[in-house]
Amino acid sequence: MKFPIIRKSYFVNIVFLLVSLFISWFTLLFGLAHLIEGKNPNVPYSEHIKGVIFCLILCAVGIVFLVVAIASIKRMLYKLKRKTK
């Protein structure tokens, strides 16, 4: 399977890059912070499991948007290399 590339103009790639990096940073920050925090003894086990599942979903969303950002960077570098030849 090939790594995805976003085949759009520079402007669209920059917009994708900025939006996806912000979403990735935000969701990974909160998802990982709550996973690392651990369990509070005052929180029931069922609520703790719901929180862990939500944090894992946040981390998955962050990783997906990180892949989108990498694809955008890869396309911009490919177009830049092609232009210099």
N, C-alpha and C positions, 0 to 999 in steps of 0.2 A: 504494500500500500504506500502510495506516495504521500508526502507531506502536503497539506493544502496550501494553495497560493491564492490570494485575492487578486483577481485580474481587473483592476480598476485604475483610474488615474492617480497621480501623486496626491492630489487633494483628498480624494476619497480614502486612500490608504492612510493618510495622516489623521483624518477624522476617525477612522476605524481604530487606529493605533491609540490615539488619546482616550477615546471612550472605553475601549477594551482594557487598557492599562489601569484606568481609574476604577472600573468595575472589578477587575481582578484584584487590585490592591485592597479595595474596600472589603470584598467578601472574604478574601484569604486572611486579612487582618482580624476580622471579627470571628471567623470560623475557627482559626487556629488558636486565637486567644481564649476562646471559651472551651476549646478542647483541652488546652494545657492547664487551664484553671483548676480543673478537677471537680470532685463532687462535694457539695456543701451538705453537712449532716442534717440540716433542717429541711432539705428538699426531699420529698418522697421519691422512691426509686422509679416509679412510672413517669414522673415529671422529668427526672434526670435523663431517662432514655429518650424522651421526646426532644429534650434539648440537645443531646448528642446527635440524634438523627438530623435535626435542623442544622447543626454545625457542620456535619458531614456534607449536607446538601450545599451549604454555603461554600465549602471548600471545593466541591465538584464544579460549581458555577465559576469560581475563581480560576480553576485550572482550565476550564473550557475557554474563558475569555483570555487567558494567558496564551493559549494556543492560537487564538485569533490574532493576538498582537504579534506573535512570532511569525505567523503567516504574512501579515502585513509588512513587517520588516523585511522578510525574505523577498517578497515581491519588489519592494523598493530597491533593495540591493541588486536584484536581478536586472531591473530596468536600468539602474545606474551603470552596471558592468556592460550591458548591451550598448549603452549610449557611448561609452568611452572607447569601444572597439572601432 
